[in-house]
Amino acid sequence: MDGFTPLYWHWLVAGMVFVVAEIFLVSFTIFWFGLGACLVGLILWIGVDLSLNWQIVMWLFSSIAFTLGWFKLIKPLSVDRTMAGLSREAVLGERGLLVKATGTSGQRGEVRFQVPLLGSDSWPCISNTPITAGETVEIKDVMGNTLVVSTLAPPRLNNSSLEDQ
């Protein structure tokens, strides 16, 4: 006996077991190992003859490729950038740097924050007055997925405090 070599249906069953196991695990990683096993099963089903070592190597590489593809390419596209359901008051008064200038006729700019705000470090914004890029702005209101910003007023000197010195 040369040893055990899995048939296509072994890989398909193993893949289905991994996919079903994902129901009980919340990490969403074992699913991709199941998909890798199903891929190896399909390759064997179409007639490609592979040794056990090559089957395992193909399973590992395809599983890792599926996992990396999900977490690096696909999952970032599904990040919810809306502010629906979040408190408007949580963002009012936050300060950020304007990286794209705003105009007077509703031209949208872009404001970037040092710490991500509601899941993103940059947001589209508008203002009542034109603001040039590079200025520090403060959030005054939220309109849908757009922030209403204004420039920070320079600190005012109190004349009475100057006279006391």
Backbone as a ProteinNet text record, in pm:
[ID]
protein_1_A
[PRIMARY]
MDGFTPLYWHWLVAGMVFVVAEIFLVSFTIFWFGLGACLVGLILWIGVDLSLNWQIVMWLFSSIAFTLGWFKLIKPLSVDRTMAGLSREAVLGERGLLVKATGTSGQRGEVRFQVPLLGSDSWPCISNTPITAGETVEIKDVMGNTLVVSTLAPPRLNNSSLEDQ
[TERTIARY]
84.6	0	88.6	65.2	146.9	110.9	2.7	-42.2	-176.1	-234.2	-366.7	-354.2	-427.8	-437.9	-584.7	-620.5	-760.9	-816.6	-940.5	-1012.7	-1080	-1138.1	-1199.4	-1308.1	-1387.1	-1498.7	-1452.5	-1333.2	-1278.5	-1256.9	-1199.7	-1173.9	-1303	-1401.3	-1529.6	-1599.4	-1596.6	-1659.2	-1583.3	-1449.8	-1370.7	-1401.1	-1413.2	-1446	-1581.2	-1678.9	-1812.1	-1811.5	-1732.6	-1722.5	-1663.5	-1559.4	-1500.4	-1601.1	-1673.3	-1771.3	-1881.3	-1930.2	-2034.6	-1978.4	-1852.2	-1790.3	-1784.6	-1780.8	-1776.8	-1902.2	-2010.7	-2134.2	-2110.2	-2027	-2003.7	-1884.5	-1802.8	-1688.1	-1714.6	-1679	-1713.2	-1597.5	-1487.1	-1369.8	-1373.6	-1454.6	-1466.4	-1332.4	-1254	-1129.7	-1135.4	-1197.8	-1202.3	-1283.9	-1372.6	-1451.1	-1359.6	-1252.3	-1162	-1080.7	-1053.3	-986.4	-1081.1	-1208.7	-1308.2	-1318.1	-1312.8	-1315.9	-1191.6	-1077	-953.8	-965.2	-1026	-1045.1	-1140.5	-1244.9	-1338.4	-1268.9	-1179.4	-1105.6	-1018.4	-948.4	-867.1	-956.7	-1072.6	-1166.4	-1213	-1242	-1284.9	-1173.3	-1050.2	-936.8	-917.8	-930.4	-920.6	-1038.5	-1154.6	-1275.3	-1264.3	-1199.3	-1187.3	-1080.6	-1007.4	-916.8	-769.5	-730	-587.7	-543.4	-436.9	-388.2	-274.8	-296.8	-197.8	-164.4	-38.1	0.7	-52.9	-49.1	-98.7	-24.1	108.5	186.8	140.5	118.7	74.5	-67.7	-151	-287.2	-284.1	-201.8	-192.5	-131.9	-28	33.2	-68.7	-143.1	-244	-352.7	-393.1	-494.2	-443.4	-320.2	-265.7	-252.9	-194.3	-176.2	-309	-403.9	-533.2	-607.4	-597.7	-663.7	-603.9	-472.7	-406.1	-438.5	-441.3	-474.3	-617.8	-712.7	-850.8	-860.7	-792.4	-798	-738.8	-619.8	-558.1	-641.5	-695.1	-780.5	-900.8	-959.4	-1076.2	-1037.7	-937.2	-905.6	-833.1	-759.9	-684.7	-754.7	-833.6	-892.5	-1042.6	-1114.6	-1261	-1323.5	-1281.1	-1342	-1329.5	-1214.8	-1207.7	-1309.4	-1353.9	-1453.2	-1591.1	-1613.2	-1745.6	-1756.8	-1657.4	-1662.6	-1774	-1859.2	-1972.9	-1924.3	-1924.3	-1878.7	-1994.5	-2113.9	-2225.9	-2225.8	-2294.6	-2307.7	-2446.6	-2521	-2657.8	-2659.6	-2747.9	-2765	-2665.2	-2573	-2474.3	-2511.6	-2476.5	-2512.4	-2438.8	-2516.5	-2461.1	-2374	-2415.9	-2343.3	-2204.5	-2183.1	-2053.2	-1943.5	-1979.9	-1878.3	-1870.2	-1971.6	-1969.5	-1852.5	-1781.2	-1668.8	-1536	-1536.9	-1411	-1334.4	-1202.5	-1118.3	-1037.2	-1018.2	-940.3	-869.8	-790.1	-714.2	-782.5	-807.1	-870.4	-764.4	-785.3	-687.1	-732.1	-859.6	-911	-998.5	-968.7	-1036.2	-1185.6	-1262.6	-1406.3	-1432.1	-1542.2	-1578.7	-1708.7	-1753	-1874.6	-2001.1	-1996	-2119.2	-2139.8	-2120.1	-2142.3	-2034.4	-1920.5	-1809.8	-1759.1	-1752.2	-1710.5	-1559	-1518.8	-1378.1	-1360.7	-1246.7	-1222.2	-1144.5	-1191.1	-1126.2	-1069.4	-948.9	-881.8	-857.6	-877.8	-862.1	-741.4	-676.8	-561.5	-602.5	-717.2	-771.2	-898.3	-917	-1038.2	-1165.3	-1252.1	-1378.1	-1489.6	-1563.6	-1672.3	-1625.4	-1505.6	-1457.7	-1373.3	-1353.8	-1271.8	-1191.8	-1072.5	-991.5	-1012.9	-1087.8	-1118.2	-1264.8	-1324.3	-1466.8	-1487.8	-1589.4	-1624.6	-1685.9	-1663.6	-1716	-1755.7	-1837.2	-1874.9	-1864.7	-1862.9	-1861.1	-1937.3	-1975	-2047.6	-1955.2	-1828.8	-1730.3	-1617.8	-1550.7	-1437.8	-1326.1	-1271.9	-1161	-1051.1	-928.9	-817.4	-765.8	-707.4	-650.7	-537.2	-523.1	-418.5	-465.2	-587.4	-638.7	-702.8	-699.1	-766	-912.1	-1001.2	-1144.1	-1211.7	-1332.7	-1411.2	-1547.1	-1595.8	-1725.7	-1835.5	-1924.1	-2035.5	-2168.1	-2180.9	-2306.6	-2278.1	-2376	-2367.8	-2490.2	-2466.5	-2575.8	-2559.2	-2632.3	-2617.6	-2481.2	-2403	-2266.8	-2162.6	-2204.5	-2114.8	-2109.2	-1989	-1970.2	-1974.9	-2037.2	-2036	-1928.9	-1830.4	-1716.1	-1700.3	-1624.9	-1586.1	-1444.8	-1378.1	-1240.9	-1244	-1135.8	-1124	-1092.3	-1161.6	-1134.3	-1002.1	-915.4	-789.7	-819.2	-737.5	-764	-761.1	-858.4	-868.7	-798.1	-729.2	-664.6	-763.3	-768.2	-856.6	-782.4	-838.7	-771.4	-755.9	-850.8	-841.2	-724.1	-691.9	-579.1	-446.9	-443.7	-322.3	-301	-411.2	-399.6	-355.2	-385.8	-348.2	-198.3	-131.4	11.3	93.9
-118.9	0	124.4	211.6	331.2	442.4	433.3	538.4	593.2	669.6	725.1	850.2	854	972.6	1011.7	1129.6	1170	1184	1144.1	1162.1	1299	1337.4	1469.9	1489.2	1384	1401.1	1415.9	1364.4	1386.8	1537	1601.8	1745.5	1825.1	1784.8	1855.7	1842.9	1723.7	1704.5	1784.4	1780.4	1858.1	2007.1	2053.4	2194.7	2230.9	2143.7	2170.7	2169.2	2080.4	2076.2	2207.2	2257.1	2385.7	2499.4	2501.7	2609.2	2602.8	2484.6	2470.4	2505	2472.5	2505.8	2656.2	2731.1	2876.9	2932	2858.8	2902.3	2916.1	2829.2	2827.4	2913.7	2953.2	3039.2	3174.9	3280.2	3413.9	3485.2	3419	3487	3507.9	3432.3	3437.6	3411.3	3317.9	3275.7	3129.8	3045.4	2903.1	2880.1	2970	2963.3	2955	3033.8	3039.1	2911.3	2842.7	2713.2	2608.8	2622.4	2535.4	2559.8	2686.2	2719.1	2665.2	2670.2	2614.6	2464.3	2395.6	2250.6	2219.2	2296.4	2275.9	2299.8	2397.9	2423.4	2303.7	2245.8	2127.4	2012.8	1995.4	1891.2	1910.1	2033.8	2060.8	2034.5	2068.5	2043.1	1893	1815.9	1670.1	1613.5	1673	1624.6	1639.9	1750.4	1768.7	1678.9	1604.8	1504.2	1528.1	1634.6	1658.2	1561.7	1485.2	1385.5	1447.5	1463.4	1524.7	1430.2	1431.8	1352.4	1420.3	1349.6	1404.5	1532.3	1532.7	1652.6	1774.2	1757.5	1868.5	1910.9	1817.2	1851.7	1939.1	1901	1979.2	2116.8	2121.7	2250.3	2340.2	2283.8	2361.9	2410.5	2325.7	2364.1	2478.7	2466.8	2572.3	2704.6	2700.7	2825.1	2888.5	2807.6	2865.1	2918.9	2849.7	2897.3	3029.5	3037.3	3161.3	3274.2	3243.1	3345	3394.2	3303	3344	3430.7	3390	3464.9	3604.5	3612.8	3744.3	3829.3	3767.1	3840.5	3900.8	3826.3	3877.4	3993.6	3972.5	4073	4194.8	4180.6	4293.9	4364.1	4291.2	4351.3	4372.4	4270	4276.5	4339.8	4299.5	4351.7	4503.5	4564.2	4710.7	4782.5	4720.3	4783.4	4787.3	4700.5	4692.3	4769.9	4851.1	4930.4	5032.9	5038.8	5131.4	5269.7	5361.5	5497.1	5591.1	5537.7	5625.2	5657.1	5761	5798.6	5766.6	5685.7	5653.3	5585	5631.5	5571.5	5619.5	5703.2	5751.4	5891.9	5922.9	6050.4	6164.8	6261.5	6380.3	6456.5	6455.7	6529.7	6472.4	6346	6283.7	6343.5	6404.5	6457.7	6610.2	6676.8	6823.2	6872.6	6971.2	7028.7	6959.8	6845.4	6778.5	6863.3	6858.3	6939.5	6850.6	6899.2	6825.4	6919.5	6862.9	6939.5	6929.6	7042.5	7045.1	7008.5	6898.4	6855.1	6888.7	6921.4	6966.2	7087.6	7197.6	7325.3	7317.8	7399.4	7411.6	7540.9	7546.7	7666.7	7724.4	7832.9	7899.2	7833.2	7773.7	7721.3	7573.1	7536.5	7398.4	7302.6	7354.4	7267.8	7190.2	7060	6975.3	6973.9	6978	6962	6829.2	6811.7	6689.7	6727	6673.9	6700.3	6568.4	6575.1	6456.4	6476	6367.2	6370.4	6287.9	6325.2	6250.4	6111.3	6102.4	5974.6	5949.2	5827.6	5802.7	5843	5908.5	5956.1	5875.6	5802	5717.4	5620.7	5563.7	5460.1	5506	5634.8	5681.5	5803.6	5816.8	5932.2	6051.7	6035.5	6150.5	6146	6266.4	6279.2	6394.9	6384	6498.5	6607.8	6731.3	6842	6958.2	7045.4	7171.8	7280.9	7404.1	7516.6	7632.8	7726.7	7844.5	7944.8	7939.2	8029.5	7945.5	7997.5	7922.3	7907.1	7787.5	7760.7	7694.6	7740.8	7683.8	7557.6	7471.6	7347.9	7381.6	7301.2	7321.9	7389.9	7442.8	7509.1	7408.3	7438.6	7355.6	7398.1	7300.2	7329.1	7253.8	7300.6	7240.4	7198.9	7082.9	7034.4	7113.7	7173.1	7251.1	7176.4	7088.5	7017.7	6895.5	6806.5	6688.3	6688.9	6679.8	6675.2	6546.8	6443.2	6314.1	6256.6	6232	6180.9	6290.4	6414.1	6527.5	6611	6653.9	6737.4	6884.3	6965.6	7110.5	7162.9	7232.1	7277.3	7427.5	7482.6	7623	7634.1	7743.9	7763.5	7796.4	7767.7	7802.4	7950.4	8017.9	8159.4	8169.9	8265	8282.3	8324.9	8285	8323.2	8474.5	8525	8669.4	8707.9	8818	8870.5	8959	8942.8	9023.2	9152.9	9265.5	9395.1	9425.5	9381.6	9411.7	9338.1	9218.3	9145.9	9211	9278.4	9348.7	9474.5	9541.3	9663.7	9635.5	9513.2	9481.2	9456.6	9426.8	9393.3	9513.2
0	0	0	-94.7	-112.2	-14.8	51.3	141.5	95.3	182.1	153.7	67.6	-41.4	-125.1	-132.8	-80.9	-80.7	-222.2	-237.1	-361.9	-360.1	-472.5	-482	-377.6	-351.2	-259.7	-115.7	-83.2	51.5	74.8	-27.2	-15	-12.3	-92.3	-92.7	42.2	99.9	231.3	337.1	332.6	429.6	416	292.5	269.8	326.5	305.6	359.8	512.4	571.2	718	769.8	703.6	744.3	730.6	620.8	598.7	703.4	734.8	837.1	974.8	1000.8	1129.9	1150.9	1042.8	1053.6	1120.3	1114.4	1181.5	1331.6	1386.3	1530.1	1572	1477.7	1505.3	1441.7	1510.2	1460.6	1392.9	1370.9	1316.8	1166.2	1095.6	950.1	882.6	939.6	875.7	832.8	910.4	876	748.7	715.8	592.5	471.5	471.6	356.8	343.3	454.7	446.9	388.7	418	355.9	206.9	167.3	24.5	-46.5	20.8	-35.9	-54.8	42.2	29.7	-84.6	-99.7	-211.5	-345.1	-351.2	-473.9	-511.5	-413.3	-439.6	-485.6	-421.9	-463.5	-607	-646.7	-784.4	-884.8	-847.7	-937.8	-957.1	-848.9	-860.7	-939.3	-924.3	-993.2	-1144.8	-1189.9	-1334.9	-1396.1	-1314.2	-1367.8	-1348.6	-1280	-1255.1	-1145	-1172.8	-1077.2	-995.5	-866.6	-777.7	-663.4	-621.3	-505.1	-378.8	-267.7	-140.8	-103.1	-123.9	-89.8	-169.3	-298.8	-381.7	-347.4	-309.6	-268.8	-144	-47.4	76.9	50	-33.4	-66.7	-137.1	-231.7	-304	-208.3	-114.6	-16.7	71.3	120.4	206.3	132.4	12.4	-61.7	-102.8	-146.8	-185.9	-63.9	49	171.1	217.5	216	257.6	159.3	29.6	-70.4	-52.9	-28.6	-5.1	120.3	226.7	353.1	336.9	277.8	256.5	162.1	58.3	-34.4	34.3	125.6	198.4	289.2	374.6	474.9	419.4	309.7	255.5	139.3	60.1	-58.9	-49.5	-9.9	-17.1	106.9	225.3	348.5	362.2	328.6	338.7	250.3	142.3	56.2	120.8	218.1	278.8	409.7	441.9	564.1	550.2	649.8	647.5	688.5	594.1	622.4	653.9	665.7	696.8	845.2	879	1018.8	1069.9	995.6	1033.3	1169.6	1252.4	1384.1	1487.8	1450.5	1545.4	1589.4	1709.2	1767.6	1699.7	1657.3	1593.8	1693	1816.3	1918.6	1944.7	1907.4	1931.7	1845.2	1732.3	1641.7	1643.5	1695.9	1698.2	1782.4	1729	1801.9	1773.7	1706	1672.3	1572.8	1581.5	1494.7	1402.6	1280.6	1182.7	1087	998.9	901.4	765.9	704.9	573.3	469	397.1	297.2	155.3	137.5	7.8	35	-32.1	-5.5	-35.6	36.7	11.8	-63.6	-136.9	-211.5	-160	-220.1	-174.4	-227.1	-344.6	-405.5	-372.1	-249	-207.8	-252.6	-294.6	-336.7	-215.6	-232.4	-120.8	-105.8	17	50.7	121.6	182.6	259.4	383.6	496.7	623.9	676.4	730.9	784.6	933.6	1008.4	1153	1194.4	1306.9	1355.9	1401.3	1463.6	1510.2	1430.1	1377.7	1298.2	1373.8	1302.6	1357.5	1293.1	1373.1	1324.5	1216.6	1235.7	1146.6	1029.6	1011.6	900.2	943.6	886.8	924.1	832.5	723.5	638.1	595.5	586.6	553.4	457	369.7	285.1	372.7	332.2	412.5	322.5	378.7	314.5	419.8	373.1	467	405.2	488.4	441.5	373.7	405.9	345.9	286.7	184.7	128	231.2	239.1	330.7	248	265.5	189.5	258.4	178	230.7	326.9	429.9	528.8	655.3	655.2	774.8	868.6	995.9	1095.7	1102	1095.8	1096.8	1210.6	1242	1349.3	1292.3	1336.1	1288.7	1358.3	1277.1	1328.8	1316.3	1213.6	1190.6	1103.7	1096.6	1011.7	921	790.7	693	611.8	649	582	610.8	505	520.6	500.6	510.6	490.2	617.1	651	769.2	728.9	811.6	792.6	886.8	829	907.8	897.9	991.5	986.5	1040.2	1003.8	1051.5	1199.3	1263	1404.8	1415.8	1504.5	1526.4	1601.4	1561.4	1635.1	1777.8	1872	2012	2028.1	2100	2121.2	2249.8	2241.2	2361.3	2434.2	2562.5	2644.3	2677.3	2633.2	2656.4	2804.3	2886.2	3028.3	3091.6	3040.7	3097.8	3058.5	2943.3	2901.9	2986	3024.1	3102.3	3243	3294.5	3431.1	3445.4	3335.4	3344.8	3353.1
[MASK]
+++++++++++++++++++++++++++++++++++++++++++++++++++++++++++++++++++++++++++++++++++++++++++++++++++++++++++++++++++++++++++++++++++++++++++++++++++++++++++++++++++++

